[in-house]
Amino acid sequence: MLSDKNTGLKIILIYLLKLFAFWMLLFFAMRCCFLALNFKDLSEIPNSQILLSFWKGLRMDVSSACYLLMLPLVFVCIGTVNNQSRKFFIVAKWVNYFLIVFYLVISFAGMGLYANWGTKINSKALSFIIYPQEMAGIIFDVYNFLYFGILLAFLALIVFLYNHFIRISSISSQGVFRSLIFFLVFTGLLFVGERGGFQKYPLNKSSCFYSKYPVLNFAALNDFWNFSALLTSPQIKKNPYNFFDKPTAEKTIAELFAVKKDSTENVLTKSRPNIVLIVLESFSADAIACLGGEKGIAPFFDSLAKDGLLFTDAYATGFRTDQGIVALLSGFPAQPRTSIIKNFEKFDKLPNLLKTMGMNGYRTSFYYGGDLNYANTKTYLQMAGTDILVGKNDIPHTRSTDWGVYDEDVFSYHLNDLKGMQQPFFSVMLSLTNHEYFVADVEKVYPEKNENDLFHNTAHYTDKCLYNYIQQAKKTKWYSNTLFIITADHAHKHPLERAYNEPARHHIPLLFYGAVLKDEYQGKKFSKTTSHVDIAPTILSQLKIKNKEFSWGKNALNKYAQGFAFYTFDDGFGFVTDSSELVYDHNLKSVVRNNSKIEGSNPEKSLKQGKSFLQLLFQKYIEL
């Protein structure tokens, strides 16, 4: 009998070890898939560095496998207490089926997300779960049926291999005492594996981030561990970016924003002109020739720039629309790890350009061809007291994408609405057609072979809609008293396949245009580094309206203001000045990019400024 019991425990031990090996091999296979999918990013990386991703990810794989063994361990141990082991072994098998499906779904989602965001699933991505269409656009680069077909085929293969190699039959009762001892010993071993060893602090994300190449860091990052950490992480109440004591950080930022005197260049002929803020979806500077981008994608913007005031070095503070809206209208920069517009108790405490303009006699409006309820946008705008809100259901149209109304209909509706608008007015229009997956039925200027070509076509389409809109606006009575500000909500990796954290990935257009521009500023270029958050204080300075509450931005038309732009990504920041570019990855705790534009730049100073900016920004986010 003792021999039978020893054999029973041995069978269970072998089963658990096989299950552990199964998960480790599956993690290995998915890491290979991730690297294969991103083979273009590996072309200039030494093979030794690529192979190191498997070693760096090993501890996190072990940790994840140990977590995944916990539920099966519980059920098989319960089954050993009596003679009902077969039933509990079946339950354990179905638990494993569920965990396999769960893991493959989040792993495939992570690969799709990385292709667009340059990061795997994070808190921002989780916040989009309540918006299925947006999630689809984020995750999938190809048609849904094909993507899910690949997932199902892979799932079937994995389940087949599981059934073939991991089998366990019923065993005789091992008794409560023996089963309990086995459970406690094995649980102790799993606990050590889960925390990553015997070191003082448990395993964390930084343990697998080792390279200056982001693709290798995310290859090493285990999808199950990453997702579980996100689900179990409490709401952020402590600033993870405390680099300096508070007085030091505040002094650094005070020096950054310090100006000798107010020397604003007044570029307008009217003191209270109408202002139309046109925000182009996913419009990268890389798609605009006059900003150093590819020729032919946005030729009409190039022609408009010849008669406008062009800011050549403007940057988005984030990489999603919800971040861009808050940065543009509230002057509040994008944050890593979270998005303030998702927090009802926070965004209502921010200033808002729509509210400020309304308090100064302007009729305010916001036009968007999509769903205004997305990401709390409607509530955010309503709390600012916006007079007119127009979404996709308000705009007559004959066709639409999954995201909303085609730009031509939105531009046309907006133009018609402004005819009867009380002046002066401040109106915001957000375009939509140039949105992932870029599958709108538009003129095929470029061969439709891949997502990059699709981006070329939809960007070209939006550019043409913008030009036609301006030409029609010139025929209206209100045009002579109107300033058009044309920018983007964020840039995109297309058309030049930029890495998610590099400055060029965040480079956007910013153009002041219209008859109210003084002659000497028509066709002029400003090279001072600026960003989303500078637009509100710059506009208000031109109108001589107080703008101190927009404290995270600067008046870009004050020649004494320092030129800089701050942007964030998944867990780090970029800091661009007139003389340098610097990118800091907080997972690596190091600078991963440091380019000097001119001789004599000071990278240590830029790093301190960027860290101080992020520290105080995130602290402000927590305190709101």
C-alpha positions as CSV (number, residue, x, y, z in Angstrom):
1,M,0.0,0.0,0.0
2,L,2.8,2.4,0.8
3,S,4.3,1.6,-2.6
4,D,1.0,2.4,-4.2
5,K,0.8,5.8,-2.4
6,N,4.4,6.6,-3.4
7,T,3.6,5.7,-7.0
8,G,0.5,8.0,-6.8
9,L,2.5,11.0,-5.6
10,K,5.1,10.3,-8.2
11,I,2.4,10.3,-11.0
12,I,1.2,13.7,-9.7
13,L,4.7,15.1,-9.5
14,I,5.5,14.0,-13.1
15,Y,2.2,15.5,-14.3
16,L,3.0,18.9,-12.7
17,L,6.6,18.8,-14.1
18,K,5.2,18.0,-17.5
19,L,2.7,20.8,-17.2
20,F,5.5,23.2,-16.2
21,A,7.6,22.1,-19.2
22,F,4.6,22.6,-21.4
23,W,4.1,26.2,-20.4
24,M,7.8,27.0,-20.7
25,L,7.9,25.6,-24.3
26,L,4.7,27.5,-25.1
27,F,6.3,30.8,-23.9
28,F,9.4,30.0,-26.0
29,A,7.2,29.4,-29.0
30,M,5.3,32.6,-28.6
31,R,8.5,34.6,-28.1
32,C,9.7,33.2,-31.4
33,C,6.4,34.2,-33.0
34,F,6.8,37.7,-31.7
35,L,10.3,38.1,-33.0
36,A,9.4,36.6,-36.3
37,L,6.4,39.0,-36.7
38,N,8.8,41.9,-36.0
39,F,11.6,40.7,-38.1
40,K,12.0,44.1,-39.8
41,D,13.1,45.6,-36.4
42,L,15.7,42.9,-36.0
43,S,17.7,43.5,-39.2
44,E,20.4,45.7,-37.6
45,I,20.5,43.9,-34.2
46,P,23.3,41.4,-33.4
47,N,22.1,37.8,-33.1
48,S,23.6,37.6,-29.7
49,Q,21.4,40.4,-28.5
50,I,18.3,38.7,-30.0
51,L,19.1,35.4,-28.3
52,L,19.6,37.3,-25.0
53,S,15.9,38.1,-25.0
54,F,15.2,34.4,-24.3
55,W,17.6,34.4,-21.3
56,K,16.3,37.7,-19.9
57,G,12.7,36.5,-20.2
58,L,13.5,33.1,-18.5
59,R,12.8,34.2,-14.9
60,M,9.5,35.8,-15.8
61,D,8.6,32.7,-17.8
62,V,9.3,30.5,-14.8
63,S,7.3,32.9,-12.6
64,S,4.3,32.8,-15.0
65,A,4.4,29.0,-15.3
66,C,4.4,28.7,-11.5
67,Y,1.3,30.9,-11.3
68,L,-0.4,28.9,-14.0
69,L,0.3,25.6,-12.1
70,M,-1.5,26.8,-8.9
71,L,-5.1,26.0,-9.9
72,P,-4.3,22.6,-11.4
73,L,-2.2,21.8,-8.2
74,V,-5.2,22.6,-6.0
75,F,-7.6,20.3,-8.0
76,V,-5.2,17.3,-8.3
77,C,-4.4,17.5,-4.6
78,I,-8.1,17.5,-3.7
79,G,-8.5,14.5,-6.0
80,T,-5.8,12.6,-4.1
81,V,-7.6,12.9,-0.8
82,N,-10.3,10.4,-1.8
83,N,-11.1,8.0,-4.6
84,Q,-12.7,10.7,-6.8
85,S,-9.3,11.7,-8.3
86,R,-10.5,11.1,-11.9
87,K,-13.2,13.7,-11.7
88,F,-10.8,16.3,-10.3
89,F,-8.2,15.5,-12.9
90,I,-10.8,16.2,-15.6
91,V,-11.6,19.6,-13.9
92,A,-7.8,20.3,-13.8
93,K,-7.7,19.6,-17.6
94,W,-10.5,22.0,-18.4
95,V,-8.9,24.6,-16.2
96,N,-5.7,24.2,-18.3
97,Y,-7.8,24.5,-21.5
98,F,-9.1,27.8,-20.2
99,L,-5.7,29.1,-19.3
100,I,-4.3,28.1,-22.7
101,V,-7.0,30.0,-24.4
102,F,-6.6,33.0,-22.1
103,Y,-2.9,33.1,-22.6
104,L,-3.0,32.8,-26.4
105,V,-5.6,35.5,-26.7
106,I,-3.6,38.1,-24.6
107,S,-0.4,37.0,-26.4
108,F,-1.9,37.5,-29.9
109,A,-3.5,40.7,-28.7
110,G,-0.1,41.9,-27.4
111,M,1.5,41.2,-30.8
112,G,-1.2,43.1,-32.6
113,L,-1.0,46.0,-30.2
114,Y,2.8,46.2,-30.5
115,A,2.5,46.6,-34.3
116,N,0.6,49.8,-33.7
117,W,1.6,51.2,-30.3
118,G,5.1,49.8,-30.0
119,T,4.1,48.3,-26.7
120,K,2.2,45.2,-25.4
121,I,-1.0,45.4,-23.4
122,N,-0.8,48.2,-20.8
123,S,-3.3,50.1,-18.6
124,K,-4.2,52.4,-21.5
125,A,-5.1,49.4,-23.7
126,L,-7.2,47.8,-20.9
127,S,-9.2,51.1,-20.6
128,F,-10.3,50.6,-24.2
129,I,-12.0,47.3,-23.6
130,I,-15.3,49.1,-23.2
131,Y,-14.9,50.4,-26.7
132,P,-14.9,47.3,-28.9
133,Q,-14.4,49.1,-32.3
134,E,-11.4,51.0,-30.9
135,M,-10.0,47.8,-29.5
136,A,-10.3,46.1,-32.9
137,G,-8.5,49.0,-34.6
138,I,-5.7,48.9,-32.0
139,I,-5.1,45.2,-32.0
140,F,-5.6,44.0,-35.6
141,D,-3.6,44.9,-38.6
142,V,-5.4,42.5,-40.9
143,Y,-9.0,41.5,-41.3
144,N,-10.6,40.0,-38.2
145,F,-11.5,36.7,-39.8
146,L,-7.9,36.0,-40.9
147,Y,-6.4,37.1,-37.5
148,F,-8.9,34.9,-35.6
149,G,-8.4,32.1,-38.0
150,I,-4.7,32.1,-37.2
151,L,-5.4,32.2,-33.5
152,L,-7.9,29.3,-33.7
153,A,-5.5,27.2,-35.8
154,F,-2.7,27.8,-33.3
155,L,-5.0,27.1,-30.4
156,A,-6.1,23.8,-32.0
157,L,-2.4,22.8,-32.4
158,I,-1.5,23.6,-28.8
159,V,-4.5,21.8,-27.4
160,F,-3.6,18.7,-29.5
161,L,0.0,18.7,-28.2
162,Y,-1.3,19.2,-24.6
163,N,-3.6,16.2,-24.9
164,H,-0.9,14.1,-26.5
165,F,1.9,14.7,-24.0
166,I,0.1,15.6,-20.7
167,R,-2.1,12.7,-19.5
168,I,-3.0,11.6,-16.0
169,S,-5.3,8.8,-14.9
170,S,-7.0,8.1,-11.7
171,I,-5.0,7.1,-8.7
172,S,-5.8,5.6,-5.3
173,S,-6.5,7.8,-2.3
174,Q,-3.3,9.3,-0.8
175,G,-5.0,10.4,2.4
176,V,-5.4,13.9,3.8
177,F,-2.1,14.1,5.6
178,R,0.1,13.0,2.6
179,S,-1.9,15.2,0.2
180,L,-1.6,18.2,2.4
181,I,2.1,17.8,2.9
182,F,2.6,17.4,-0.9
183,F,0.5,20.5,-1.5
184,L,2.3,22.6,1.0
185,V,5.8,21.6,-0.2
186,F,4.9,22.1,-3.9
187,T,3.1,25.4,-3.1
188,G,6.2,26.6,-1.4
189,L,8.3,25.8,-4.4
190,L,5.8,27.6,-6.7
191,F,5.9,30.6,-4.4
192,V,9.6,30.9,-4.8
193,G,9.3,30.6,-8.6
194,E,6.4,33.2,-8.7
195,R,8.5,35.9,-6.9
196,G,11.5,35.1,-9.1
197,G,13.8,33.7,-6.5
198,F,14.9,34.4,-2.9
199,Q,16.0,38.0,-3.5
200,K,14.6,40.8,-1.3
201,Y,12.1,42.2,-3.8
202,P,9.8,40.2,-6.0
203,L,10.2,40.0,-9.8
204,N,9.2,43.2,-11.7
205,K,9.0,44.4,-15.3
206,S,12.5,45.9,-15.2
207,S,14.0,42.5,-14.8
208,C,13.4,41.7,-18.5
209,F,14.1,45.1,-19.9
210,Y,17.7,45.1,-20.9
211,S,18.2,46.5,-24.4
212,K,18.2,49.8,-26.2
213,Y,16.1,48.0,-28.8
214,P,12.5,48.1,-27.6
215,V,11.5,45.0,-29.6
216,L,13.9,42.9,-27.6
217,N,12.5,44.2,-24.3
218,F,9.0,43.4,-25.2
219,A,10.0,40.0,-26.6
220,A,11.4,39.2,-23.2
221,L,8.3,40.4,-21.4
222,N,5.9,37.5,-20.7
223,D,2.4,38.3,-21.8
224,F,0.7,36.4,-18.9
225,W,2.8,38.0,-16.3
226,N,2.4,41.5,-17.8
227,F,-1.4,41.1,-18.0
228,S,-1.7,39.7,-14.5
229,A,0.4,42.5,-13.1
230,L,-1.9,45.1,-14.8
231,L,-5.1,43.4,-13.3
232,T,-3.7,43.2,-9.8
233,S,-2.1,46.7,-9.7
234,P,-4.1,49.1,-7.6
235,Q,-5.0,52.6,-8.7
236,I,-1.9,54.7,-8.9
237,K,-1.6,56.6,-5.6
238,K,2.1,56.9,-5.3
239,N,4.3,58.6,-7.8
240,P,6.6,56.1,-9.6
241,Y,8.7,58.9,-11.0
242,N,10.2,60.5,-7.9
243,F,13.7,61.3,-9.3
244,F,14.5,64.4,-7.1
245,D,13.3,66.0,-4.0
246,K,10.4,68.3,-4.7
247,P,12.2,71.7,-4.4
248,T,14.9,70.6,-6.8
249,A,12.3,69.4,-9.4
250,E,10.2,72.6,-9.0
251,K,13.3,74.8,-9.4
252,T,14.4,73.0,-12.5
253,I,10.9,73.4,-14.1
254,A,10.7,77.1,-13.0
255,E,14.0,77.7,-14.8
256,L,12.7,75.9,-17.9
257,F,9.6,78.1,-18.1
258,A,11.4,81.3,-17.1
259,V,11.3,84.2,-19.7
260,K,13.1,87.5,-19.5
261,K,10.0,89.4,-20.4
262,D,6.8,89.2,-22.4
263,S,7.9,89.8,-25.9
264,T,5.0,88.2,-27.8
265,E,5.0,88.5,-31.6
266,N,1.5,89.7,-32.5
267,V,0.8,87.9,-35.7
268,L,-2.9,88.8,-36.2
269,T,-4.6,91.8,-37.7
270,K,-7.7,91.4,-35.5
271,S,-8.1,91.4,-31.8
272,R,-11.0,89.0,-31.6
273,P,-11.0,86.8,-34.7
274,N,-13.0,83.7,-35.2
275,I,-10.7,80.6,-34.5
276,V,-11.2,77.2,-36.1
277,L,-9.0,74.5,-34.7
278,I,-8.7,71.6,-37.2
279,V,-7.3,68.4,-35.7
280,L,-6.2,65.8,-38.2
281,E,-6.4,62.2,-37.1
282,S,-3.0,60.3,-37.0
283,F,-1.3,62.9,-39.2
284,S,2.5,62.5,-39.0
285,A,4.9,65.2,-40.1
286,D,6.6,62.3,-42.0
287,A,3.6,62.5,-44.4
288,I,4.2,66.2,-45.1
289,A,7.0,67.2,-47.5
290,C,7.4,70.8,-46.2
291,L,8.1,69.3,-42.8
292,G,10.8,66.9,-44.1
293,G,8.4,64.1,-44.8
294,E,7.6,62.1,-47.9
295,K,6.5,63.9,-51.0
296,G,3.1,63.4,-52.6
297,I,1.1,62.2,-49.6
298,A,-0.1,65.7,-48.5
299,P,0.6,68.1,-51.4
300,F,-2.3,70.3,-50.4
301,F,-1.0,71.0,-46.9
302,D,2.3,72.0,-48.6
303,S,0.5,74.5,-50.7
304,L,-1.4,75.9,-47.7
305,A,1.8,76.2,-45.7
306,K,3.2,78.6,-48.4
307,D,0.7,81.2,-47.2
308,G,0.6,80.4,-43.5
309,L,2.7,80.5,-40.4
310,L,4.3,77.1,-40.1
311,F,5.8,75.7,-36.9
312,T,8.3,73.2,-38.2
313,D,9.2,71.5,-34.9
314,A,5.9,70.7,-33.2
315,Y,5.3,67.5,-31.2
316,A,2.3,65.6,-29.9
317,T,2.6,64.8,-26.1
318,G,1.1,61.3,-26.6
319,F,0.0,58.8,-29.2
320,R,-3.8,58.4,-28.8
321,T,-6.7,60.8,-29.6
322,D,-7.8,60.9,-26.0
323,Q,-4.4,62.2,-25.0
324,G,-4.3,64.7,-27.8
325,I,-7.7,66.3,-27.0
326,V,-6.8,67.0,-23.4
327,A,-3.3,68.3,-24.4
328,L,-4.8,70.6,-27.0
329,L,-7.8,71.9,-25.0
330,S,-6.6,71.7,-21.4
331,G,-2.9,72.1,-22.0
332,F,-2.3,69.0,-19.9
333,P,0.5,66.7,-21.2
334,A,-0.1,63.0,-21.8
335,Q,0.9,60.7,-18.9
336,P,2.6,57.3,-19.0
337,R,0.5,54.3,-17.7
338,T,-2.8,56.1,-17.7
339,S,-5.0,58.7,-19.4
340,I,-6.6,61.5,-17.4
341,I,-9.8,61.7,-19.6
342,K,-10.8,58.3,-18.3
343,N,-11.0,59.7,-14.8
344,F,-14.2,61.6,-14.1
345,E,-12.9,62.9,-10.8
346,K,-9.8,64.4,-12.4
347,F,-10.4,65.9,-15.8
348,D,-13.1,68.2,-14.6
349,K,-10.5,70.0,-12.5
350,L,-8.4,70.9,-15.6
351,P,-8.7,74.2,-17.4
352,N,-10.3,74.1,-20.8
353,L,-9.7,76.3,-23.8
354,L,-13.4,76.0,-24.8
355,K,-14.5,77.2,-21.4
356,T,-12.0,80.1,-21.4
357,M,-13.0,81.2,-24.9
358,G,-16.7,81.0,-23.9
359,M,-16.1,83.2,-20.9
360,N,-14.6,85.8,-23.2
361,G,-17.5,86.1,-25.6
362,Y,-16.9,83.3,-28.0
363,R,-19.5,80.9,-29.3
364,T,-17.9,77.4,-28.8
365,S,-18.4,74.2,-30.8
366,F,-16.9,70.8,-31.3
367,Y,-17.5,68.6,-34.4
368,Y,-16.5,65.0,-34.8
369,G,-17.5,62.3,-37.2
370,G,-17.3,59.5,-34.6
371,D,-18.8,58.6,-31.3
372,L,-18.6,61.5,-28.9
373,N,-19.1,59.1,-26.0
374,Y,-15.8,57.4,-26.7
375,A,-13.3,57.9,-23.9
376,N,-15.6,60.2,-22.0
377,T,-15.1,62.9,-24.7
378,K,-18.7,64.1,-24.6
379,T,-18.7,64.5,-20.8
380,Y,-15.3,66.2,-20.9
381,L,-16.6,68.7,-23.5
382,Q,-20.0,69.2,-21.8
383,M,-18.2,70.1,-18.5
384,A,-16.3,72.8,-20.3
385,G,-19.6,74.4,-21.3
386,T,-19.3,73.8,-25.0
387,D,-22.2,75.4,-26.8
388,I,-22.6,73.0,-29.7
389,L,-21.5,69.3,-29.8
390,V,-21.9,67.4,-33.1
391,G,-21.1,63.7,-33.5
392,K,-21.7,61.1,-36.1
393,N,-25.4,60.8,-35.5
394,D,-25.9,64.5,-36.2
395,I,-24.1,64.6,-39.6
396,P,-26.0,63.5,-42.7
397,H,-23.9,61.1,-44.6
398,T,-24.0,58.3,-47.2
399,R,-21.1,56.2,-46.1
400,S,-18.9,55.7,-43.1
401,T,-16.1,53.5,-41.8
402,D,-16.2,51.5,-38.6
403,W,-15.0,54.6,-36.8
404,G,-17.5,57.1,-38.2
405,V,-18.4,59.5,-41.0
406,Y,-16.0,60.2,-43.9
407,D,-14.1,63.4,-43.6
408,E,-15.7,65.0,-46.6
409,D,-19.1,64.9,-45.0
410,V,-17.8,66.2,-41.7
411,F,-15.9,69.1,-43.3
412,S,-18.9,70.0,-45.4
413,Y,-21.3,69.9,-42.5
414,H,-19.0,72.0,-40.4
415,L,-18.6,74.6,-43.2
416,N,-22.4,74.9,-43.6
417,D,-22.9,75.2,-39.8
418,L,-20.5,78.1,-39.5
419,K,-22.5,80.2,-41.9
420,G,-25.1,80.9,-39.3
421,M,-22.7,80.8,-36.3
422,Q,-22.7,83.8,-34.0
423,Q,-19.3,85.6,-34.2
424,P,-16.7,85.5,-32.8
425,F,-16.7,81.7,-32.6
426,F,-14.2,79.1,-31.5
427,S,-14.8,75.9,-33.2
428,V,-12.9,72.6,-33.1
429,M,-13.2,69.9,-35.8
430,L,-11.6,66.5,-35.4
431,S,-11.2,64.4,-38.6
432,L,-11.4,60.6,-38.5
433,T,-10.9,58.8,-41.8
434,N,-7.1,58.5,-41.5
435,H,-7.6,56.0,-38.6
436,E,-6.3,52.5,-38.2
437,Y,-6.8,50.2,-40.0
438,F,-6.8,52.8,-42.8
439,V,-9.4,50.8,-44.9
440,A,-11.7,53.7,-46.0
441,D,-12.8,53.4,-49.6
442,V,-10.9,56.4,-50.9
443,E,-8.9,57.2,-54.0
444,K,-6.0,54.7,-54.5
445,V,-3.1,57.0,-55.1
446,Y,-0.8,54.3,-53.9
447,P,-1.0,50.6,-54.6
448,E,-3.1,48.9,-51.9
449,K,-0.7,46.2,-50.7
450,N,0.0,46.8,-47.1
451,E,-1.0,49.0,-44.2
452,N,1.6,51.6,-45.1
453,D,0.0,52.0,-48.5
454,L,-3.4,52.2,-46.9
455,F,-2.1,55.0,-44.7
456,H,-0.8,56.9,-47.7
457,N,-4.2,56.8,-49.3
458,T,-6.3,57.8,-46.3
459,A,-3.8,60.6,-45.4
460,H,-3.9,61.8,-49.0
461,Y,-7.7,61.8,-48.9
462,T,-7.8,63.8,-45.6
463,D,-5.3,66.3,-47.1
464,K,-7.6,66.8,-50.1
465,C,-10.7,67.2,-47.9
466,L,-8.8,69.9,-45.9
467,Y,-7.8,71.8,-49.0
468,N,-11.3,71.7,-50.4
469,Y,-12.7,72.9,-47.1
470,I,-10.3,75.9,-47.0
471,Q,-11.1,76.8,-50.6
472,Q,-14.8,76.8,-49.9
473,A,-14.3,78.7,-46.6
474,K,-12.6,81.5,-48.6
475,K,-16.0,82.1,-50.3
476,T,-17.8,82.8,-47.0
477,K,-18.3,86.2,-45.3
478,W,-16.7,85.1,-42.0
479,Y,-13.4,83.9,-43.7
480,S,-11.8,87.4,-43.6
481,N,-12.2,87.4,-39.8
482,T,-11.0,83.8,-39.1
483,L,-7.8,82.2,-38.0
484,F,-7.4,78.5,-38.9
485,I,-5.1,76.4,-36.7
486,I,-4.3,73.1,-38.3
487,T,-2.6,70.3,-36.4
488,A,-2.9,66.6,-35.5
489,D,-4.2,64.7,-32.5
490,H,-1.1,62.6,-32.7
491,A,1.3,61.2,-35.2
492,H,1.8,57.6,-36.3
493,K,4.5,55.1,-37.1
494,H,3.6,55.4,-40.8
495,P,4.7,56.3,-43.3
496,L,8.4,55.8,-42.3
497,E,7.8,53.0,-39.7
498,R,9.1,54.9,-36.8
499,A,9.9,53.3,-33.4
500,Y,7.2,54.1,-30.8
501,N,9.5,56.1,-28.6
502,E,11.6,58.1,-31.0
503,P,11.0,61.9,-31.4
504,A,10.1,61.7,-35.1
505,R,7.2,59.3,-34.1
506,H,5.6,62.3,-32.3
507,H,6.5,65.0,-34.9
508,I,3.2,66.7,-36.1
509,P,2.1,69.6,-38.3
510,L,1.1,72.9,-36.8
511,L,0.0,75.7,-39.1
512,F,-1.6,79.1,-38.5
513,Y,-3.6,80.1,-41.6
514,G,-6.0,82.7,-42.8
515,A,-6.7,86.3,-43.8
516,V,-6.2,87.5,-40.3
517,L,-2.5,86.7,-40.4
518,K,-0.3,89.7,-40.9
519,D,1.3,89.8,-44.3
520,E,4.8,89.4,-42.9
521,Y,3.9,86.1,-41.3
522,Q,2.3,84.6,-44.3
523,G,4.7,82.0,-45.6
524,K,7.0,82.3,-42.6
525,K,8.4,79.4,-40.7
526,F,9.0,79.1,-36.9
527,S,11.6,76.6,-35.9
528,K,11.2,76.9,-32.1
529,T,10.4,73.5,-30.6
530,T,6.8,73.4,-29.4
531,S,4.0,71.0,-28.6
532,H,0.3,70.4,-28.1
533,V,0.3,72.0,-24.7
534,D,1.6,75.3,-26.1
535,I,-1.3,75.9,-28.4
536,A,-3.8,77.1,-25.8
537,P,-1.4,79.7,-24.1
538,T,-0.2,80.9,-27.5
539,I,-3.8,81.5,-28.8
540,L,-4.8,83.3,-25.6
541,S,-1.6,85.4,-25.6
542,Q,-2.5,86.6,-29.2
543,L,-6.0,87.5,-27.9
544,K,-4.5,89.2,-24.8
545,I,-6.5,86.8,-22.5
546,K,-5.0,85.6,-19.3
547,N,-3.6,82.0,-19.6
548,K,-1.8,81.3,-16.3
549,E,-4.0,78.3,-15.6
550,F,-2.5,76.6,-18.7
551,S,0.7,76.3,-16.8
552,W,2.2,73.2,-18.5
553,G,2.5,75.0,-21.8
554,K,4.3,78.2,-23.0
555,N,3.6,81.0,-25.4
556,A,5.4,79.7,-28.5
557,L,5.3,83.2,-30.0
558,N,7.3,84.8,-27.2
559,K,10.8,84.9,-28.5
560,Y,12.2,84.7,-25.0
561,A,10.4,81.4,-24.2
562,Q,12.6,78.4,-24.3
563,G,11.9,75.9,-27.1
564,F,11.2,72.4,-25.8
565,A,8.6,69.6,-26.1
566,F,7.8,66.8,-23.7
567,Y,6.1,63.6,-24.7
568,T,5.4,60.2,-23.1
569,F,5.1,56.6,-24.1
570,D,4.3,53.4,-22.2
571,D,6.8,54.0,-19.3
572,G,9.1,56.7,-20.3
573,F,9.4,60.1,-21.9
574,G,11.0,62.1,-24.7
575,F,12.4,65.5,-24.2
576,V,13.2,67.6,-27.3
577,T,14.8,71.0,-27.3
578,D,16.0,73.4,-30.0
579,S,19.4,71.8,-29.5
580,S,18.9,68.1,-28.6
581,E,16.7,65.1,-28.5
582,L,16.6,62.7,-25.5
583,V,14.6,59.6,-24.8
584,Y,14.4,58.0,-21.3
585,D,13.1,54.5,-20.7
586,H,12.0,54.1,-17.1
587,N,11.9,50.3,-17.3
588,L,15.6,50.4,-18.3
589,K,16.3,53.3,-15.9
590,S,18.5,54.8,-18.7
591,V,18.6,57.1,-21.6
592,V,18.1,55.1,-24.9
593,R,18.5,58.0,-27.3
594,N,20.6,61.1,-27.1
595,N,21.1,63.2,-30.2
596,S,22.6,66.7,-30.4
597,K,21.1,69.0,-33.0
598,I,23.8,71.5,-32.5
599,E,27.2,71.6,-30.9
600,G,27.3,72.5,-27.3
601,S,24.0,70.9,-26.2
602,N,23.8,69.7,-22.6
603,P,22.3,66.2,-22.3
604,E,22.6,66.1,-18.5
605,K,20.6,69.2,-18.3
606,S,17.9,67.9,-20.7
607,L,17.7,64.7,-18.7
608,K,17.2,66.5,-15.5
609,Q,14.6,68.8,-17.1
610,G,12.7,65.8,-18.5
611,K,12.7,63.9,-15.3
612,S,11.6,66.9,-13.3
613,F,8.8,67.5,-15.8
614,L,7.5,63.9,-15.6
615,Q,7.8,63.9,-11.8
616,L,5.8,67.0,-11.3
617,L,3.3,66.1,-14.0
618,F,2.5,62.7,-12.6
619,Q,2.3,64.1,-9.1
620,K,-0.2,66.7,-10.3
621,Y,-2.2,63.9,-11.9
622,I,-2.3,62.0,-8.6
623,E,-3.3,65.1,-6.6
624,L,-6.1,66.2,-9.0
